Amino acid sequence: MPHRIFEKREYKQMKVTALLPDEMIREAMELSDTSSVTDALKTALTHYISIEKIKRASESIAAEPLVFYYTAEELRFKNQS
């Protein structure tokens, strides 16, 4: 089962009017290799959402670190058994 951060989601569509710098849109289209403003914005928002989810997961792990009960050597031995 994929982690929630990486799952593909279908969203309802919303029409948006936004005032953005032309150069920002051109650069987003170029970097995302898209031919429409809509696709460039979808790509940019998808990346932004993913990055923010990863940051939050990292903060959660930092706040409550993982605990390992076996050393690397013990795990190797268990895996070879």
PDB file of N, CA, C and O in Angstrom:
ATOM      1  N   MET A   1       0.844  -1.181   0.000  1.00  0.00           N
ATOM      2  CA  MET A   1       0.000   0.000   0.000  1.00  0.00           C
ATOM      3  C   MET A   1       0.890   1.245   0.000  1.00  0.00           C
ATOM      4  O   MET A   1       1.740   1.391   0.878  1.00  0.00           O
ATOM      5  N   PRO A   2       0.705   2.150  -0.978  1.00  0.00           N
ATOM      6  CA  PRO A   2       1.556   3.330  -1.035  1.00  0.00           C
ATOM      7  C   PRO A   2       1.289   4.263   0.140  1.00  0.00           C
ATOM      8  O   PRO A   2       0.187   4.312   0.687  1.00  0.00           O
ATOM      9  N   HIS A   3       2.325   4.997   0.505  1.00  0.00           N
ATOM     10  CA  HIS A   3       2.192   5.968   1.583  1.00  0.00           C
ATOM     11  C   HIS A   3       1.307   7.115   1.113  1.00  0.00           C
ATOM     12  O   HIS A   3       1.292   7.442  -0.074  1.00  0.00           O
ATOM     13  N   ARG A   4       0.576   7.722   2.029  1.00  0.00           N
ATOM     14  CA  ARG A   4      -0.344   8.814   1.691  1.00  0.00           C
ATOM     15  C   ARG A   4       0.342   9.956   0.962  1.00  0.00           C
ATOM     16  O   ARG A   4      -0.284  10.623   0.138  1.00  0.00           O
ATOM     17  N   ILE A   5       1.602  10.192   1.246  1.00  0.00           N
ATOM     18  CA  ILE A   5       2.307  11.305   0.611  1.00  0.00           C
ATOM     19  C   ILE A   5       2.358  11.134  -0.902  1.00  0.00           C
ATOM     20  O   ILE A   5       2.284  12.113  -1.645  1.00  0.00           O
ATOM     21  N   PHE A   6       2.485   9.889  -1.359  1.00  0.00           N
ATOM     22  CA  PHE A   6       2.732   9.650  -2.771  1.00  0.00           C
ATOM     23  C   PHE A   6       1.512   9.150  -3.533  1.00  0.00           C
ATOM     24  O   PHE A   6       1.610   8.871  -4.728  1.00  0.00           O
ATOM     25  N   GLU A   7       0.378   9.032  -2.877  1.00  0.00           N
ATOM     26  CA  GLU A   7      -0.780   8.506  -3.586  1.00  0.00           C
ATOM     27  C   GLU A   7      -1.290   9.507  -4.621  1.00  0.00           C
ATOM     28  O   GLU A   7      -1.203  10.719  -4.427  1.00  0.00           O
ATOM     29  N   LYS A   8      -1.813   8.988  -5.698  1.00  0.00           N
ATOM     30  CA  LYS A   8      -2.368   9.813  -6.772  1.00  0.00           C
ATOM     31  C   LYS A   8      -3.808  10.141  -6.390  1.00  0.00           C
ATOM     32  O   LYS A   8      -4.576   9.255  -6.015  1.00  0.00           O
ATOM     33  N   ARG A   9      -4.168  11.414  -6.488  1.00  0.00           N
ATOM     34  CA  ARG A   9      -5.516  11.832  -6.120  1.00  0.00           C
ATOM     35  C   ARG A   9      -6.205  12.485  -7.294  1.00  0.00           C
ATOM     36  O   ARG A   9      -5.569  13.128  -8.130  1.00  0.00           O
ATOM     37  N   GLU A  10      -7.494  12.316  -7.348  1.00  0.00           N
ATOM     38  CA  GLU A  10      -8.317  13.030  -8.320  1.00  0.00           C
ATOM     39  C   GLU A  10      -9.024  14.140  -7.559  1.00  0.00           C
ATOM     40  O   GLU A  10      -9.639  13.897  -6.521  1.00  0.00           O
ATOM     41  N   TYR A  11      -8.935  15.344  -8.072  1.00  0.00           N
ATOM     42  CA  TYR A  11      -9.545  16.490  -7.437  1.00  0.00           C
ATOM     43  C   TYR A  11     -10.721  16.983  -8.270  1.00  0.00           C
ATOM     44  O   TYR A  11     -10.742  16.833  -9.491  1.00  0.00           O
ATOM     45  N   LYS A  12     -11.704  17.575  -7.585  1.00  0.00           N
ATOM     46  CA  LYS A  12     -12.745  18.298  -8.314  1.00  0.00           C
ATOM     47  C   LYS A  12     -12.067  19.493  -8.962  1.00  0.00           C
ATOM     48  O   LYS A  12     -11.055  19.984  -8.463  1.00  0.00           O
ATOM     49  N   GLN A  13     -12.614  19.954 -10.052  1.00  0.00           N
ATOM     50  CA  GLN A  13     -11.989  21.074 -10.744  1.00  0.00           C
ATOM     51  C   GLN A  13     -12.543  22.403 -10.243  1.00  0.00           C
ATOM     52  O   GLN A  13     -13.725  22.524  -9.922  1.00  0.00           O
ATOM     53  N   MET A  14     -11.657  23.397 -10.184  1.00  0.00           N
ATOM     54  CA  MET A  14     -12.029  24.740  -9.758  1.00  0.00           C
ATOM     55  C   MET A  14     -11.466  25.724 -10.771  1.00  0.00           C
ATOM     56  O   MET A  14     -10.293  25.643 -11.135  1.00  0.00           O
ATOM     57  N   LYS A  15     -12.280  26.632 -11.216  1.00  0.00           N
ATOM     58  CA  LYS A  15     -11.787  27.670 -12.117  1.00  0.00           C
ATOM     59  C   LYS A  15     -11.161  28.762 -11.264  1.00  0.00           C
ATOM     60  O   LYS A  15     -11.752  29.212 -10.283  1.00  0.00           O
ATOM     61  N   VAL A  16      -9.954  29.188 -11.648  1.00  0.00           N
ATOM     62  CA  VAL A  16      -9.200  30.148 -10.848  1.00  0.00           C
ATOM     63  C   VAL A  16      -8.749  31.313 -11.728  1.00  0.00           C
ATOM     64  O   VAL A  16      -8.306  31.123 -12.861  1.00  0.00           O
ATOM     65  N   THR A  17      -8.871  32.501 -11.190  1.00  0.00           N
ATOM     66  CA  THR A  17      -8.298  33.679 -11.834  1.00  0.00           C
ATOM     67  C   THR A  17      -7.174  34.158 -10.925  1.00  0.00           C
ATOM     68  O   THR A  17      -7.393  34.431  -9.745  1.00  0.00           O
ATOM     69  N   ALA A  18      -5.975  34.257 -11.478  1.00  0.00           N
ATOM     70  CA  ALA A  18      -4.828  34.666 -10.665  1.00  0.00           C
ATOM     71  C   ALA A  18      -3.961  35.635 -11.455  1.00  0.00           C
ATOM     72  O   ALA A  18      -3.783  35.491 -12.665  1.00  0.00           O
ATOM     73  N   LEU A  19      -3.434  36.612 -10.757  1.00  0.00           N
ATOM     74  CA  LEU A  19      -2.509  37.556 -11.384  1.00  0.00           C
ATOM     75  C   LEU A  19      -1.094  37.114 -11.031  1.00  0.00           C
ATOM     76  O   LEU A  19      -0.647  37.262  -9.894  1.00  0.00           O
ATOM     77  N   LEU A  20      -0.398  36.571 -12.024  1.00  0.00           N
ATOM     78  CA  LEU A  20       0.955  36.048 -11.830  1.00  0.00           C
ATOM     79  C   LEU A  20       1.880  36.677 -12.861  1.00  0.00           C
ATOM     80  O   LEU A  20       1.454  36.978 -13.976  1.00  0.00           O
ATOM     81  N   PRO A  21       3.141  36.876 -12.497  1.00  0.00           N
ATOM     82  CA  PRO A  21       4.094  37.445 -13.454  1.00  0.00           C
ATOM     83  C   PRO A  21       4.268  36.550 -14.687  1.00  0.00           C
ATOM     84  O   PRO A  21       4.398  35.331 -14.567  1.00  0.00           O
ATOM     85  N   ASP A  22       4.268  37.166 -15.861  1.00  0.00           N
ATOM     86  CA  ASP A  22       4.428  36.414 -17.110  1.00  0.00           C
ATOM     87  C   ASP A  22       5.671  35.533 -17.075  1.00  0.00           C
ATOM     88  O   ASP A  22       5.617  34.365 -17.460  1.00  0.00           O
ATOM     89  N   GLU A  23       6.787  36.088 -16.614  1.00  0.00           N
ATOM     90  CA  GLU A  23       8.041  35.332 -16.598  1.00  0.00           C
ATOM     91  C   GLU A  23       7.936  34.100 -15.701  1.00  0.00           C
ATOM     92  O   GLU A  23       8.501  33.053 -16.020  1.00  0.00           O
ATOM     93  N   MET A  24       7.221  34.216 -14.588  1.00  0.00           N
ATOM     94  CA  MET A  24       7.038  33.073 -13.689  1.00  0.00           C
ATOM     95  C   MET A  24       6.275  31.951 -14.395  1.00  0.00           C
ATOM     96  O   MET A  24       6.626  30.777 -14.270  1.00  0.00           O
ATOM     97  N   ILE A  25       5.243  32.317 -15.127  1.00  0.00           N
ATOM     98  CA  ILE A  25       4.455  31.320 -15.862  1.00  0.00           C
ATOM     99  C   ILE A  25       5.290  30.696 -16.978  1.00  0.00           C
ATOM    100  O   ILE A  25       5.275  29.478 -17.158  1.00  0.00           O
ATOM    101  N   ARG A  26       6.025  31.533 -17.733  1.00  0.00           N
ATOM    102  CA  ARG A  26       6.883  30.996 -18.809  1.00  0.00           C
ATOM    103  C   ARG A  26       7.911  30.015 -18.247  1.00  0.00           C
ATOM    104  O   ARG A  26       8.132  28.939 -18.805  1.00  0.00           O
ATOM    105  N   GLU A  27       8.533  30.405 -17.136  1.00  0.00           N
ATOM    106  CA  GLU A  27       9.540  29.531 -16.532  1.00  0.00           C
ATOM    107  C   GLU A  27       8.916  28.237 -16.023  1.00  0.00           C
ATOM    108  O   GLU A  27       9.493  27.162 -16.187  1.00  0.00           O
ATOM    109  N   ALA A  28       7.748  28.333 -15.410  1.00  0.00           N
ATOM    110  CA  ALA A  28       7.063  27.127 -14.914  1.00  0.00           C
ATOM    111  C   ALA A  28       6.709  26.202 -16.075  1.00  0.00           C
ATOM    112  O   ALA A  28       6.851  24.984 -15.966  1.00  0.00           O
ATOM    113  N   MET A  29       6.253  26.773 -17.173  1.00  0.00           N
ATOM    114  CA  MET A  29       5.910  25.958 -18.342  1.00  0.00           C
ATOM    115  C   MET A  29       7.153  25.294 -18.926  1.00  0.00           C
ATOM    116  O   MET A  29       7.120  24.130 -19.325  1.00  0.00           O
ATOM    117  N   GLU A  30       8.239  26.042 -18.970  1.00  0.00           N
ATOM    118  CA  GLU A  30       9.489  25.492 -19.514  1.00  0.00           C
ATOM    119  C   GLU A  30      10.014  24.367 -18.622  1.00  0.00           C
ATOM    120  O   GLU A  30      10.356  23.289 -19.109  1.00  0.00           O
ATOM    121  N   LEU A  31      10.074  24.623 -17.318  1.00  0.00           N
ATOM    122  CA  LEU A  31      10.621  23.620 -16.392  1.00  0.00           C
ATOM    123  C   LEU A  31       9.745  22.377 -16.278  1.00  0.00           C
ATOM    124  O   LEU A  31      10.246  21.272 -16.069  1.00  0.00           O
ATOM    125  N   SER A  32       8.447  22.561 -16.417  1.00  0.00           N
ATOM    126  CA  SER A  32       7.542  21.413 -16.314  1.00  0.00           C
ATOM    127  C   SER A  32       7.318  20.747 -17.667  1.00  0.00           C
ATOM    128  O   SER A  32       6.627  19.733 -17.765  1.00  0.00           O
ATOM    129  N   ASP A  33       7.907  21.326 -18.704  1.00  0.00           N
ATOM    130  CA  ASP A  33       7.778  20.796 -20.069  1.00  0.00           C
ATOM    131  C   ASP A  33       6.307  20.641 -20.457  1.00  0.00           C
ATOM    132  O   ASP A  33       5.900  19.613 -20.998  1.00  0.00           O
ATOM    133  N   THR A  34       5.518  21.681 -20.171  1.00  0.00           N
ATOM    134  CA  THR A  34       4.105  21.673 -20.519  1.00  0.00           C
ATOM    135  C   THR A  34       3.822  22.773 -21.529  1.00  0.00           C
ATOM    136  O   THR A  34       4.599  23.718 -21.671  1.00  0.00           O
ATOM    137  N   SER A  35       2.708  22.640 -22.225  1.00  0.00           N
ATOM    138  CA  SER A  35       2.373  23.630 -23.251  1.00  0.00           C
ATOM    139  C   SER A  35       1.205  24.516 -22.836  1.00  0.00           C
ATOM    140  O   SER A  35       0.793  25.398 -23.590  1.00  0.00           O
ATOM    141  N   SER A  36       0.673  24.285 -21.644  1.00  0.00           N
ATOM    142  CA  SER A  36      -0.435  25.131 -21.194  1.00  0.00           C
ATOM    143  C   SER A  36      -0.177  25.623 -19.774  1.00  0.00           C
ATOM    144  O   SER A  36       0.517  24.986 -18.981  1.00  0.00           O
ATOM    145  N   VAL A  37      -0.759  26.773 -19.488  1.00  0.00           N
ATOM    146  CA  VAL A  37      -0.634  27.349 -18.150  1.00  0.00           C
ATOM    147  C   VAL A  37      -1.267  26.402 -17.134  1.00  0.00           C
ATOM    148  O   VAL A  37      -0.715  26.183 -16.056  1.00  0.00           O
ATOM    149  N   THR A  38      -2.411  25.848 -17.477  1.00  0.00           N
ATOM    150  CA  THR A  38      -3.106  24.931 -16.566  1.00  0.00           C
ATOM    151  C   THR A  38      -2.225  23.750 -16.191  1.00  0.00           C
ATOM    152  O   THR A  38      -2.110  23.416 -15.011  1.00  0.00           O
ATOM    153  N   ASP A  39      -1.602  23.113 -17.176  1.00  0.00           N
ATOM    154  CA  ASP A  39      -0.748  21.957 -16.888  1.00  0.00           C
ATOM    155  C   ASP A  39       0.480  22.353 -16.069  1.00  0.00           C
ATOM    156  O   ASP A  39       0.915  21.607 -15.192  1.00  0.00           O
ATOM    157  N   ALA A  40       1.039  23.535 -16.361  1.00  0.00           N
ATOM    158  CA  ALA A  40       2.195  24.006 -15.597  1.00  0.00           C
ATOM    159  C   ALA A  40       1.812  24.240 -14.139  1.00  0.00           C
ATOM    160  O   ALA A  40       2.553  23.859 -13.232  1.00  0.00           O
ATOM    161  N   LEU A  41       0.664  24.860 -13.911  1.00  0.00           N
ATOM    162  CA  LEU A  41       0.216  25.109 -12.542  1.00  0.00           C
ATOM    163  C   LEU A  41      -0.120  23.812 -11.820  1.00  0.00           C
ATOM    164  O   LEU A  41       0.176  23.678 -10.633  1.00  0.00           O
ATOM    165  N   LYS A  42      -0.733  22.852 -12.513  1.00  0.00           N
ATOM    166  CA  LYS A  42      -1.016  21.539 -11.905  1.00  0.00           C
ATOM    167  C   LYS A  42       0.283  20.865 -11.477  1.00  0.00           C
ATOM    168  O   LYS A  42       0.379  20.319 -10.378  1.00  0.00           O
ATOM    169  N   THR A  43       1.279  20.910 -12.357  1.00  0.00           N
ATOM    170  CA  THR A  43       2.572  20.305 -12.042  1.00  0.00           C
ATOM    171  C   THR A  43       3.221  21.004 -10.849  1.00  0.00           C
ATOM    172  O   THR A  43       3.716  20.351  -9.931  1.00  0.00           O
ATOM    173  N   ALA A  44       3.213  22.324 -10.873  1.00  0.00           N
ATOM    174  CA  ALA A  44       3.827  23.085  -9.784  1.00  0.00           C
ATOM    175  C   ALA A  44       3.124  22.820  -8.457  1.00  0.00           C
ATOM    176  O   ALA A  44       3.784  22.625  -7.436  1.00  0.00           O
ATOM    177  N   LEU A  45       1.807  22.810  -8.459  1.00  0.00           N
ATOM    178  CA  LEU A  45       1.061  22.561  -7.220  1.00  0.00           C
ATOM    179  C   LEU A  45       1.250  21.129  -6.729  1.00  0.00           C
ATOM    180  O   LEU A  45       1.344  20.894  -5.524  1.00  0.00           O
ATOM    181  N   THR A  46       1.306  20.184  -7.640  1.00  0.00           N
ATOM    182  CA  THR A  46       1.543  18.786  -7.255  1.00  0.00           C
ATOM    183  C   THR A  46       2.886  18.656  -6.558  1.00  0.00           C
ATOM    184  O   THR A  46       2.994  17.996  -5.525  1.00  0.00           O
ATOM    185  N   HIS A  47       3.914  19.288  -7.125  1.00  0.00           N
ATOM    186  CA  HIS A  47       5.247  19.247  -6.511  1.00  0.00           C
ATOM    187  C   HIS A  47       5.252  19.953  -5.155  1.00  0.00           C
ATOM    188  O   HIS A  47       5.828  19.449  -4.190  1.00  0.00           O
ATOM    189  N   TYR A  48       4.622  21.093  -5.087  1.00  0.00           N
ATOM    190  CA  TYR A  48       4.572  21.850  -3.833  1.00  0.00           C
ATOM    191  C   TYR A  48       3.883  21.025  -2.744  1.00  0.00           C
ATOM    192  O   TYR A  48       4.384  20.937  -1.623  1.00  0.00           O
ATOM    193  N   ILE A  49       2.750  20.430  -3.066  1.00  0.00           N
ATOM    194  CA  ILE A  49       2.009  19.616  -2.087  1.00  0.00           C
ATOM    195  C   ILE A  49       2.869  18.452  -1.617  1.00  0.00           C
ATOM    196  O   ILE A  49       2.921  18.164  -0.421  1.00  0.00           O
ATOM    197  N   SER A  50       3.540  17.783  -2.541  1.00  0.00           N
ATOM    198  CA  SER A  50       4.407  16.654  -2.174  1.00  0.00           C
ATOM    199  C   SER A  50       5.527  17.085  -1.241  1.00  0.00           C
ATOM    200  O   SER A  50       5.799  16.421  -0.241  1.00  0.00           O
ATOM    201  N   ILE A  51       6.169  18.185  -1.566  1.00  0.00           N
ATOM    202  CA  ILE A  51       7.282  18.682  -0.745  1.00  0.00           C
ATOM    203  C   ILE A  51       6.802  19.040   0.656  1.00  0.00           C
ATOM    204  O   ILE A  51       7.465  18.718   1.642  1.00  0.00           O
ATOM    205  N   GLU A  52       5.659  19.703   0.748  1.00  0.00           N
ATOM    206  CA  GLU A  52       5.139  20.087   2.061  1.00  0.00           C
ATOM    207  C   GLU A  52       4.758  18.856   2.892  1.00  0.00           C
ATOM    208  O   GLU A  52       4.965  18.838   4.105  1.00  0.00           O
ATOM    209  N   LYS A  53       4.205  17.835   2.243  1.00  0.00           N
ATOM    210  CA  LYS A  53       3.861  16.599   2.966  1.00  0.00           C
ATOM    211  C   LYS A  53       5.122  15.903   3.471  1.00  0.00           C
ATOM    212  O   LYS A  53       5.142  15.374   4.582  1.00  0.00           O
ATOM    213  N   ILE A  54       6.168  15.906   2.656  1.00  0.00           N
ATOM    214  CA  ILE A  54       7.433  15.301   3.071  1.00  0.00           C
ATOM    215  C   ILE A  54       8.024  16.070   4.249  1.00  0.00           C
ATOM    216  O   ILE A  54       8.523  15.466   5.198  1.00  0.00           O
ATOM    217  N   LYS A  55       7.971  17.405   4.189  1.00  0.00           N
ATOM    218  CA  LYS A  55       8.468  18.219   5.305  1.00  0.00           C
ATOM    219  C   LYS A  55       7.725  17.890   6.595  1.00  0.00           C
ATOM    220  O   LYS A  55       8.338  17.729   7.650  1.00  0.00           O
ATOM    221  N   ARG A  56       6.412  17.792   6.503  1.00  0.00           N
ATOM    222  CA  ARG A  56       5.614  17.489   7.699  1.00  0.00           C
ATOM    223  C   ARG A  56       5.915  16.097   8.231  1.00  0.00           C
ATOM    224  O   ARG A  56       5.981  15.899   9.444  1.00  0.00           O
ATOM    225  N   ALA A  57       6.099  15.131   7.338  1.00  0.00           N
ATOM    226  CA  ALA A  57       6.452  13.784   7.782  1.00  0.00           C
ATOM    227  C   ALA A  57       7.814  13.799   8.460  1.00  0.00           C
ATOM    228  O   ALA A  57       8.010  13.134   9.477  1.00  0.00           O
ATOM    229  N   SER A  58       8.756  14.556   7.901  1.00  0.00           N
ATOM    230  CA  SER A  58      10.093  14.668   8.495  1.00  0.00           C
ATOM    231  C   SER A  58      10.026  15.293   9.880  1.00  0.00           C
ATOM    232  O   SER A  58      10.690  14.834  10.809  1.00  0.00           O
ATOM    233  N   GLU A  59       9.225  16.336  10.013  1.00  0.00           N
ATOM    234  CA  GLU A  59       9.073  16.983  11.313  1.00  0.00           C
ATOM    235  C   GLU A  59       8.462  16.022  12.331  1.00  0.00           C
ATOM    236  O   GLU A  59       8.840  16.019  13.502  1.00  0.00           O
ATOM    237  N   SER A  60       7.528  15.218  11.873  1.00  0.00           N
ATOM    238  CA  SER A  60       6.887  14.242  12.756  1.00  0.00           C
ATOM    239  C   SER A  60       7.895  13.194  13.227  1.00  0.00           C
ATOM    240  O   SER A  60       7.910  12.817  14.399  1.00  0.00           O
ATOM    241  N   ILE A  61       8.726  12.735  12.312  1.00  0.00           N
ATOM    242  CA  ILE A  61       9.748  11.738  12.669  1.00  0.00           C
ATOM    243  C   ILE A  61      10.790  12.360  13.584  1.00  0.00           C
ATOM    244  O   ILE A  61      11.262  11.710  14.518  1.00  0.00           O
ATOM    245  N   ALA A  62      11.157  13.616  13.326  1.00  0.00           N
ATOM    246  CA  ALA A  62      12.139  14.303  14.174  1.00  0.00           C
ATOM    247  C   ALA A  62      11.587  14.483  15.590  1.00  0.00           C
ATOM    248  O   ALA A  62      12.323  14.369  16.570  1.00  0.00           O
ATOM    249  N   ALA A  63      10.288  14.763  15.685  1.00  0.00           N
ATOM    250  CA  ALA A  63       9.667  14.962  16.998  1.00  0.00           C
ATOM    251  C   ALA A  63       9.547  13.649  17.766  1.00  0.00           C
ATOM    252  O   ALA A  63       9.619  13.626  18.995  1.00  0.00           O
ATOM    253  N   GLU A  64       9.364  12.567  17.031  1.00  0.00           N
ATOM    254  CA  GLU A  64       9.225  11.253  17.652  1.00  0.00           C
ATOM    255  C   GLU A  64      10.062  10.261  16.851  1.00  0.00           C
ATOM    256  O   GLU A  64       9.522   9.530  16.021  1.00  0.00           O
ATOM    257  N   PRO A  65      11.376  10.228  17.088  1.00  0.00           N
ATOM    258  CA  PRO A  65      12.283   9.410  16.269  1.00  0.00           C
ATOM    259  C   PRO A  65      11.949   7.922  16.308  1.00  0.00           C
ATOM    260  O   PRO A  65      11.379   7.408  17.270  1.00  0.00           O
ATOM    261  N   LEU A  66      12.325   7.260  15.231  1.00  0.00           N
ATOM    262  CA  LEU A  66      12.168   5.815  15.171  1.00  0.00           C
ATOM    263  C   LEU A  66      13.127   5.160  16.145  1.00  0.00           C
ATOM    264  O   LEU A  66      14.237   5.644  16.365  1.00  0.00           O
ATOM    265  N   VAL A  67      12.687   4.057  16.725  1.00  0.00           N
ATOM    266  CA  VAL A  67      13.527   3.321  17.674  1.00  0.00           C
ATOM    267  C   VAL A  67      13.820   1.958  17.057  1.00  0.00           C
ATOM    268  O   VAL A  67      12.907   1.238  16.654  1.00  0.00           O
ATOM    269  N   PHE A  68      15.088   1.618  16.991  1.00  0.00           N
ATOM    270  CA  PHE A  68      15.485   0.320  16.456  1.00  0.00           C
ATOM    271  C   PHE A  68      15.893  -0.576  17.608  1.00  0.00           C
ATOM    272  O   PHE A  68      16.659  -0.172  18.483  1.00  0.00           O
ATOM    273  N   TYR A  69      15.382  -1.784  17.604  1.00  0.00           N
ATOM    274  CA  TYR A  69      15.615  -2.704  18.704  1.00  0.00           C
ATOM    275  C   TYR A  69      16.773  -3.654  18.441  1.00  0.00           C
ATOM    276  O   TYR A  69      17.221  -4.345  19.356  1.00  0.00           O
ATOM    277  N   TYR A  70      17.266  -3.702  17.210  1.00  0.00           N
ATOM    278  CA  TYR A  70      18.350  -4.599  16.850  1.00  0.00           C
ATOM    279  C   TYR A  70      19.486  -3.798  16.221  1.00  0.00           C
ATOM    280  O   TYR A  70      19.256  -2.766  15.590  1.00  0.00           O
ATOM    281  N   THR A  71      20.689  -4.275  16.397  1.00  0.00           N
ATOM    282  CA  THR A  71      21.830  -3.666  15.716  1.00  0.00           C
ATOM    283  C   THR A  71      21.842  -4.179  14.275  1.00  0.00           C
ATOM    284  O   THR A  71      21.141  -5.135  13.942  1.00  0.00           O
ATOM    285  N   ALA A  72      22.636  -3.544  13.437  1.00  0.00           N
ATOM    286  CA  ALA A  72      22.751  -3.981  12.039  1.00  0.00           C
ATOM    287  C   ALA A  72      23.240  -5.420  11.971  1.00  0.00           C
ATOM    288  O   ALA A  72      22.768  -6.205  11.149  1.00  0.00           O
ATOM    289  N   GLU A  73      24.182  -5.762  12.834  1.00  0.00           N
ATOM    290  CA  GLU A  73      24.714  -7.130  12.856  1.00  0.00           C
ATOM    291  C   GLU A  73      23.629  -8.135  13.236  1.00  0.00           C
ATOM    292  O   GLU A  73      23.529  -9.202  12.632  1.00  0.00           O
ATOM    293  N   GLU A  74      22.825  -7.796  14.231  1.00  0.00           N
ATOM    294  CA  GLU A  74      21.742  -8.697  14.651  1.00  0.00           C
ATOM    295  C   GLU A  74      20.716  -8.877  13.532  1.00  0.00           C
ATOM    296  O   GLU A  74      20.207  -9.979  13.329  1.00  0.00           O
ATOM    297  N   LEU A  75      20.419  -7.819  12.820  1.00  0.00           N
ATOM    298  CA  LEU A  75      19.473  -7.925  11.713  1.00  0.00           C
ATOM    299  C   LEU A  75      20.024  -8.778  10.577  1.00  0.00           C
ATOM    300  O   LEU A  75      19.297  -9.573   9.981  1.00  0.00           O
ATOM    301  N   ARG A  76      21.325  -8.609  10.276  1.00  0.00           N
ATOM    302  CA  ARG A  76      21.941  -9.458   9.246  1.00  0.00           C
ATOM    303  C   ARG A  76      21.831 -10.916   9.634  1.00  0.00           C
ATOM    304  O   ARG A  76      21.495 -11.757   8.799  1.00  0.00           O
ATOM    305  N   PHE A  77      22.106 -11.227  10.883  1.00  0.00           N
ATOM    306  CA  PHE A  77      22.030 -12.611  11.349  1.00  0.00           C
ATOM    307  C   PHE A  77      20.606 -13.133  11.223  1.00  0.00           C
ATOM    308  O   PHE A  77      20.399 -14.255  10.762  1.00  0.00           O
ATOM    309  N   LYS A  78      19.621 -12.334  11.628  1.00  0.00           N
ATOM    310  CA  LYS A  78      18.217 -12.750  11.532  1.00  0.00           C
ATOM    311  C   LYS A  78      17.813 -12.972  10.071  1.00  0.00           C
ATOM    312  O   LYS A  78      17.101 -13.928   9.762  1.00  0.00           O
ATOM    313  N   ASN A  79      18.259 -12.106   9.190  1.00  0.00           N
ATOM    314  CA  ASN A  79      17.905 -12.238   7.773  1.00  0.00           C
ATOM    315  C   ASN A  79      18.552 -13.455   7.111  1.00  0.00           C
ATOM    316  O   ASN A  79      18.004 -14.009   6.158  1.00  0.00           O
ATOM    317  N   GLN A  80      19.696 -13.865   7.606  1.00  0.00           N
ATOM    318  CA  GLN A  80      20.387 -15.022   7.040  1.00  0.00           C
ATOM    319  C   GLN A  80      19.842 -16.329   7.583  1.00  0.00           C
ATOM    320  O   GLN A  80      20.092 -17.390   7.011  1.00  0.00           O
ATOM    321  N   SER A  81      19.113 -16.268   8.659  1.00  0.00           N
ATOM    322  CA  SER A  81      18.579 -17.484   9.300  1.00  0.00           C
ATOM    323  C   SER A  81      17.375 -17.999   8.563  1.00  0.00           C
ATOM    324  O   SER A  81      16.795 -19.011   8.957  1.00  0.00           O
TER     325      SER A  81
END
